[in-house]
Amino acid sequence: MRQRVPGISAILIFLWMSGLAPCRADGDDAGSAANWRDTLGAGIADALAANPDIAAMAHTVEAARQRALQAKSLPAPEIELGLRDVPAGAPHQALLSRDDFTMQMFGVRQALPARGRRVSERGLAAAEADEAEAEHLRHVSEVAADVASALADVGEADAGLAALGRARGRLEDAAAIARQLYAAGSGTQAEALRAGLDAAALEDRALALGGARRAAMARFNSLCGRPVNRSVGRLADAAELDQLSTLPVPPLADLLARATQSPDVLVAAAGVRRAEASRRLAGVAGRPEWMLDGYYGRRQRFEDMFGISVSISLPALRGGKIAAGRAAAEAEVAAAADAARGAERVLRLDVERAYANLDQARARWALYQRSILPQAEAAFASTRAAYAGGRMDFAGVERAASDLYLYQLEAAGRAWDVLRAVADLQRSTGVALLANAAAAREPSHAPHQP
């Protein structure tokens, strides 16, 4: 049974109605906070409307549809005008009247394809158009997933900058304690200088994260069809990171059950239909082609003349070539069928891998929230109090502050890994998971506040 590929208009309308086109705030910049769901929805909506690659694929689909319409028509007729049987060397004024065979001729020819050829060509053109539309559907899903992945890179950089700001505050506090201890004679100048050096070294990390954010923002804007230097608001927020970790995703079994409607499987199925249509076209190659020919000749001083003829090709005289063409078509069908089976296997592998990454990111985020971050914060508070009381050297505070910063950075990365995994799942299955992500509003539980 032929699988229908959704029309391009239906695809775009579905994605639009699925919540991917909220109102866009053009005034967002890196200095103002932005909601990641609205930013994602607006980005995907802009990509569907302005991404040049999507527009190019849409034009490719339209071109394929127009070729399918061309296949319905007969070849264009031919008209011939000329002089026939003119004697050579005769005086100019007697060219058309000296010989009774000399005539002014008007002819018409029409080629008639072999029986079934036009139907087969029309079927092949329609199958090629379906394949192009399936490719376009896959490309739309991939662009949406790429937009989400690029936004995750921006968000992770923002989370790193936010964690860096908190780390700077902790080190500045430790530096103040070191200066107080040095002034009181219970601390060393080296510790005070070391505290200042650590705080200054954070600026280098800030520059690196700022560069990474700028690159990620440029990629995000490029995918959305926007100017690459357009600003994107800050995305780092503890409550929103917690909402990221609980994005609604169907069970793995449900996603695998929808495998037959995934973009990759639809493309492979369209490839099978195209190969089968090509095989049907090869099957009519042994049938004769026809040519109808007629003419009318006007003669001077003699009766006018006309003639009609029918010619027929003899493909049987090229039986080896026709047999080879049919064998090639059969091999293409077998190859397309194998590719379709392979596409479904690869799809299941990709879905399993993406779902494993999703579960891992969620579990690691929960571990950081429940255990690692509270313990790291308690360890830093304890070492700070011990250092302020003169019971610990500055190196202990430095280690605790560094560990807490790295743990906060890792925790934020795992939250954004959830969005990346959801994007990979949509890329593989074609299910509008990112629409659900953009529509989700409420966290399932209160996040840990670092």
VMD Tcl script that draws the C-alpha trace (Angstrom):
set ca {
  {0.00 0.00 0.00}
  {1.29 3.43 -0.91}
  {2.28 5.62 2.06}
  {1.17 9.20 1.78}
  {3.74 11.81 2.68}
  {2.15 14.83 4.41}
  {1.95 17.89 2.21}
  {4.34 20.76 2.85}
  {1.53 23.10 3.85}
  {0.20 20.49 6.26}
  {3.65 20.11 7.83}
  {4.08 23.81 8.43}
  {0.52 24.27 9.69}
  {0.95 21.31 12.07}
  {4.15 22.71 13.52}
  {2.59 26.17 13.77}
  {-0.50 24.87 15.56}
  {1.66 22.72 17.84}
  {2.81 25.80 19.71}
  {6.04 26.60 17.87}
  {5.18 30.19 17.00}
  {4.73 32.33 20.09}
  {5.10 36.07 19.87}
  {8.74 37.02 19.47}
  {10.42 39.69 21.55}
  {12.92 41.36 19.22}
  {14.41 43.33 22.07}
  {16.02 40.34 23.81}
  {19.71 40.76 24.45}
  {22.40 39.01 26.45}
  {21.84 41.39 29.32}
  {18.14 40.58 29.80}
  {16.56 37.32 30.90}
  {14.71 35.22 28.33}
  {12.37 32.27 28.68}
  {13.94 29.28 26.91}
  {10.55 27.91 25.80}
  {9.55 31.16 24.08}
  {13.03 31.50 22.59}
  {12.87 27.95 21.25}
  {9.36 28.35 19.85}
  {10.17 31.65 18.16}
  {13.42 30.23 16.78}
  {11.76 27.22 15.19}
  {8.95 29.38 13.78}
  {11.54 31.72 12.24}
  {13.49 28.76 10.85}
  {10.38 27.38 9.14}
  {9.66 30.78 7.63}
  {13.14 32.08 6.78}
  {15.75 29.30 6.77}
  {17.07 29.27 3.16}
  {17.73 25.53 3.21}
  {14.08 24.82 4.02}
  {12.99 27.22 1.28}
  {15.32 25.48 -1.19}
  {13.85 22.07 -0.31}
  {10.32 23.42 -0.74}
  {11.21 24.64 -4.24}
  {12.76 21.25 -5.00}
  {9.48 19.56 -4.05}
  {7.53 21.96 -6.26}
  {9.87 21.27 -9.18}
  {9.34 17.52 -8.74}
  {5.56 17.99 -8.68}
  {5.70 20.01 -11.90}
  {7.76 17.27 -13.57}
  {5.05 14.80 -12.62}
  {2.50 16.99 -14.44}
  {4.71 17.10 -17.54}
  {4.72 13.31 -17.73}
  {1.00 13.30 -18.61}
  {1.50 14.90 -22.03}
  {2.40 13.42 -25.40}
  {5.68 14.52 -27.00}
  {5.32 17.81 -28.86}
  {4.25 17.41 -32.52}
  {6.65 18.42 -35.28}
  {5.91 20.60 -38.33}
  {7.97 20.51 -41.51}
  {8.02 23.18 -44.26}
  {10.15 22.80 -47.36}
  {10.70 22.31 -51.09}
  {11.00 18.79 -52.43}
  {12.50 17.41 -55.67}
  {13.69 20.73 -57.05}
  {15.79 20.26 -60.26}
  {19.34 21.52 -60.01}
  {20.72 24.01 -62.52}
  {17.35 25.20 -63.86}
  {16.69 28.91 -64.48}
  {15.47 30.62 -61.33}
  {11.99 31.41 -62.63}
  {11.37 27.78 -63.56}
  {12.47 26.11 -60.33}
  {8.97 25.19 -59.11}
  {7.36 24.34 -62.46}
  {9.93 22.54 -64.58}
  {9.47 19.09 -63.04}
  {6.20 17.43 -62.05}
  {7.75 16.08 -58.83}
  {8.73 19.53 -57.56}
  {6.45 20.70 -54.74}
  {6.10 23.07 -51.80}
  {5.57 20.75 -48.87}
  {3.91 21.04 -45.45}
  {4.31 18.05 -43.11}
  {3.24 17.04 -39.60}
  {4.71 14.30 -37.39}
  {3.57 12.97 -34.01}
  {5.49 10.47 -31.88}
  {3.38 8.01 -29.91}
  {5.10 6.39 -26.91}
  {4.80 2.67 -26.35}
  {1.68 1.41 -24.65}
  {1.97 2.03 -20.91}
  {5.04 4.28 -21.14}
  {3.27 7.53 -20.24}
  {1.52 5.89 -17.28}
  {4.85 4.48 -16.08}
  {6.65 7.81 -16.55}
  {3.89 9.58 -14.66}
  {4.18 7.05 -11.83}
  {7.96 7.49 -11.69}
  {7.68 11.29 -11.63}
  {5.07 11.11 -8.85}
  {7.29 8.73 -6.84}
  {10.25 11.09 -7.23}
  {8.05 13.98 -6.04}
  {6.96 11.92 -3.00}
  {10.61 11.17 -2.24}
  {11.50 14.87 -2.46}
  {8.62 15.73 -0.13}
  {9.72 13.06 2.35}
  {13.23 14.51 2.23}
  {11.74 17.93 2.94}
  {9.80 16.59 5.92}
  {13.01 15.08 7.28}
  {14.87 18.33 6.71}
  {12.22 20.33 8.58}
  {12.51 17.96 11.54}
  {16.32 18.13 11.44}
  {16.37 21.93 11.33}
  {14.01 22.11 14.33}
  {16.28 19.69 16.21}
  {19.38 21.69 15.24}
  {17.73 24.90 16.49}
  {17.07 23.23 19.86}
  {20.65 21.89 20.07}
  {22.07 25.34 19.26}
  {19.84 26.89 21.92}
  {21.11 24.29 24.41}
  {24.67 25.43 23.65}
  {23.66 29.05 24.31}
  {21.89 28.03 27.53}
  {24.82 25.96 28.77}
  {27.16 28.91 28.20}
  {24.73 31.14 30.10}
  {24.60 28.64 32.95}
  {28.39 28.58 33.02}
  {28.54 32.36 33.19}
  {25.97 32.36 36.00}
  {27.96 29.74 37.94}
  {31.08 31.77 37.29}
  {29.44 34.84 38.78}
  {28.59 32.92 41.94}
  {32.15 31.53 42.07}
  {33.54 35.04 41.75}
  {31.45 36.14 44.71}
  {32.73 33.26 46.81}
  {36.36 33.95 45.93}
  {35.97 37.67 46.59}
  {34.53 36.78 49.99}
  {37.48 34.43 50.64}
  {39.91 37.15 49.53}
  {38.34 39.59 51.97}
  {38.79 37.05 54.79}
  {42.41 36.50 53.71}
  {43.10 40.23 53.86}
  {41.46 40.47 57.28}
  {43.53 37.57 58.60}
  {46.70 39.06 57.12}
  {45.91 42.43 58.68}
  {45.32 40.71 62.02}
  {48.64 38.90 61.76}
  {47.17 35.41 61.64}
  {47.32 35.03 57.88}
  {50.02 35.27 55.26}
  {50.48 37.72 52.44}
  {50.76 34.79 50.02}
  {47.22 33.69 50.85}
  {45.89 37.18 50.28}
  {47.69 37.40 46.95}
  {46.52 33.92 45.97}
  {42.91 34.84 46.65}
  {43.22 37.87 44.40}
  {44.87 35.78 41.68}
  {42.08 33.20 41.75}
  {39.46 35.90 41.39}
  {41.35 37.42 38.45}
  {41.76 33.98 36.80}
  {38.00 33.67 36.67}
  {37.99 36.52 34.16}
  {39.83 34.27 31.72}
  {37.13 31.63 32.10}
  {34.49 34.29 31.62}
  {36.12 35.38 28.35}
  {36.19 31.77 27.13}
  {32.53 31.19 28.04}
  {31.59 34.51 26.44}
  {33.26 33.45 23.20}
  {31.51 30.08 23.29}
  {28.17 31.81 23.86}
  {28.74 34.17 20.96}
  {29.55 31.27 18.62}
  {26.52 29.30 19.79}
  {24.30 32.35 19.42}
  {25.55 32.88 15.85}
  {24.73 29.26 14.97}
  {21.30 29.54 16.55}
  {20.51 32.73 14.62}
  {21.83 31.28 11.36}
  {19.57 28.23 11.68}
  {16.63 30.55 12.41}
  {17.33 32.59 9.28}
  {18.18 35.69 11.33}
  {21.22 37.99 11.29}
  {23.95 36.01 13.01}
  {24.80 38.86 15.39}
  {21.26 39.21 16.72}
  {21.23 39.06 20.52}
  {19.60 36.25 22.47}
  {18.49 36.88 26.06}
  {20.12 35.11 29.01}
  {18.68 31.63 29.53}
  {20.29 30.54 32.80}
  {17.71 30.21 35.56}
  {17.53 27.52 38.25}
  {13.77 27.03 37.99}
  {13.88 26.78 34.20}
  {16.76 24.31 34.34}
  {14.58 22.12 36.52}
  {11.75 22.37 33.98}
  {14.21 21.29 31.29}
  {14.93 18.12 33.25}
  {11.23 17.19 33.30}
  {10.28 17.81 29.66}
  {7.30 15.67 28.62}
  {8.43 12.81 26.38}
  {6.34 9.76 25.38}
  {7.49 6.34 26.59}
  {10.16 4.62 24.54}
  {7.73 1.93 23.38}
  {5.38 4.58 21.97}
  {8.18 6.25 20.03}
  {9.34 2.94 18.60}
  {5.74 2.11 17.63}
  {5.69 5.26 15.47}
  {8.76 4.13 13.55}
  {6.86 3.71 10.29}
  {6.08 7.44 10.26}
  {9.58 8.69 11.05}
  {11.21 10.94 8.41}
  {14.03 8.49 7.66}
  {11.61 5.58 7.18}
  {9.32 7.72 5.00}
  {12.28 8.70 2.82}
  {13.36 5.06 2.51}
  {9.80 3.96 1.70}
  {9.57 6.68 -0.96}
  {12.85 5.37 -2.38}
  {11.30 1.90 -2.69}
  {8.29 3.33 -4.53}
  {10.57 5.25 -6.87}
  {12.60 2.10 -7.62}
  {9.39 0.12 -8.25}
  {8.14 2.84 -10.60}
  {11.47 2.73 -12.42}
  {11.11 -1.05 -12.75}
  {7.65 -0.64 -14.29}
  {9.08 1.85 -16.76}
  {11.85 -0.60 -17.65}
  {9.15 -3.23 -18.21}
  {7.64 -1.30 -21.13}
  {11.02 -0.75 -22.81}
  {10.42 -3.79 -25.02}
  {7.22 -2.38 -26.50}
  {7.39 -0.58 -29.86}
  {7.24 3.18 -30.26}
  {5.10 4.68 -33.03}
  {5.44 7.67 -35.36}
  {2.59 9.14 -37.42}
  {3.70 11.20 -40.44}
  {1.64 13.17 -42.94}
  {2.36 15.76 -45.58}
  {0.70 17.85 -48.28}
  {2.60 19.03 -51.38}
  {1.56 21.85 -53.72}
  {2.84 21.64 -57.28}
  {2.93 24.15 -60.17}
  {0.85 23.08 -63.26}
  {0.30 19.61 -61.76}
  {-2.06 18.11 -59.23}
  {-1.14 18.58 -55.58}
  {0.02 15.51 -53.67}
  {-0.29 14.22 -50.11}
  {0.94 11.25 -48.14}
  {0.63 9.58 -44.75}
  {2.79 6.96 -43.10}
  {3.20 5.06 -39.86}
  {6.58 3.93 -38.56}
  {7.29 1.58 -35.69}
  {10.45 0.89 -33.70}
  {11.83 -2.63 -33.33}
  {13.10 -2.90 -29.74}
  {13.27 -6.68 -30.05}
  {16.43 -6.20 -32.11}
  {18.07 -4.75 -28.97}
  {16.92 -7.49 -26.61}
  {20.20 -7.63 -24.69}
  {20.09 -3.95 -23.84}
  {16.46 -4.17 -22.70}
  {17.16 -7.23 -20.56}
  {20.10 -5.47 -18.92}
  {17.93 -2.44 -18.16}
  {15.27 -4.62 -16.55}
  {17.90 -6.46 -14.48}
  {19.31 -3.12 -13.32}
  {15.82 -1.98 -12.32}
  {15.25 -5.19 -10.34}
  {18.57 -4.68 -8.55}
  {17.58 -1.09 -7.69}
  {14.31 -2.33 -6.17}
  {16.16 -4.90 -4.08}
  {18.69 -2.27 -2.97}
  {15.92 0.19 -2.02}
  {14.08 -2.50 -0.06}
  {17.27 -3.41 1.83}
  {17.90 0.29 2.49}
  {14.38 0.65 3.90}
  {14.92 -2.26 6.28}
  {18.28 -0.79 7.25}
  {16.71 2.63 7.86}
  {14.24 1.14 10.32}
  {17.03 -0.68 12.18}
  {19.14 2.48 12.34}
  {16.08 4.42 13.50}
  {15.50 2.01 16.39}
  {19.16 2.25 17.33}
  {19.08 6.07 17.23}
  {15.89 6.20 19.30}
  {17.30 3.78 21.88}
  {20.54 5.78 22.08}
  {18.78 9.15 22.37}
  {16.39 7.81 25.01}
  {19.33 6.37 26.96}
  {21.00 9.80 26.82}
  {17.75 11.38 27.99}
  {17.41 9.01 30.95}
  {21.07 9.49 31.83}
  {20.83 13.30 31.71}
  {17.71 13.29 33.88}
  {19.23 10.89 36.41}
  {22.48 12.85 36.63}
  {20.60 16.16 37.01}
  {18.55 14.63 39.83}
  {21.73 13.29 41.46}
  {23.35 16.71 41.38}
  {20.21 18.36 42.78}
  {19.56 15.84 45.55}
  {23.07 15.02 46.65}
  {26.13 16.50 44.97}
  {25.28 20.21 45.00}
  {23.95 20.33 48.60}
  {27.04 18.47 49.80}
  {29.39 20.70 47.79}
  {27.72 23.82 49.18}
  {27.89 22.44 52.72}
  {31.57 21.56 52.22}
  {32.37 25.06 51.00}
  {30.47 26.70 53.87}
  {32.32 24.49 56.36}
  {35.76 25.19 54.88}
  {35.01 28.92 54.71}
  {34.03 28.96 58.38}
  {37.12 26.92 59.30}
  {39.38 29.29 57.31}
  {37.80 32.36 58.89}
  {38.41 30.79 62.30}
  {42.03 30.04 61.51}
  {41.54 26.26 61.53}
  {42.29 25.69 57.81}
  {44.61 27.15 55.23}
  {43.46 28.97 52.09}
  {44.12 25.97 49.83}
  {41.20 24.12 51.39}
  {38.81 26.99 50.69}
  {40.18 27.27 47.15}
  {39.55 23.56 46.47}
  {36.03 23.68 47.91}
  {35.14 26.77 45.88}
  {36.54 25.24 42.69}
  {34.69 21.95 43.27}
  {31.40 23.74 43.86}
  {31.81 25.79 40.68}
  {32.57 22.70 38.59}
  {29.65 20.78 40.07}
  {27.26 23.64 39.32}
  {28.63 23.78 35.77}
  {28.17 20.02 35.32}
  {24.63 20.13 36.73}
  {23.59 22.83 34.26}
  {25.13 20.86 31.41}
  {23.06 17.80 32.30}
  {19.86 19.87 32.28}
  {20.61 21.16 28.79}
  {21.56 17.62 27.74}
  {17.89 16.77 28.28}
  {16.91 19.26 25.56}
  {19.63 17.89 23.28}
  {18.34 14.34 23.79}
  {14.75 15.45 23.07}
  {16.01 17.16 19.91}
  {17.75 13.93 18.85}
  {14.53 11.98 19.48}
  {12.57 14.39 17.27}
  {15.29 14.21 14.62}
  {14.93 10.42 14.51}
  {11.19 9.94 14.98}
  {9.71 13.10 13.47}
  {7.36 13.35 16.47}
  {6.82 17.01 17.43}
  {8.49 16.67 20.83}
  {9.93 20.17 20.69}
  {6.43 21.58 20.28}
  {5.53 19.89 23.58}
  {8.74 21.24 25.11}
  {7.88 24.78 24.05}
  {4.35 24.42 25.43}
  {5.33 22.98 28.84}
  {5.02 25.58 31.57}
  {5.01 24.12 35.06}
  {7.90 22.38 36.85}
  {7.10 19.08 38.50}
  {9.04 19.87 41.67}
  {10.96 22.73 43.21}
  {14.57 22.98 41.99}
  {17.58 23.09 44.22}
  {18.74 26.69 44.54}
  {22.54 26.79 44.45}
}
mol new
graphics top color blue
foreach p $ca { graphics top sphere $p radius 0.5 }
foreach p [lrange $ca 0 end-1] q [lrange $ca 1 end] { graphics top cylinder $p $q radius 0.2 }
display resetview
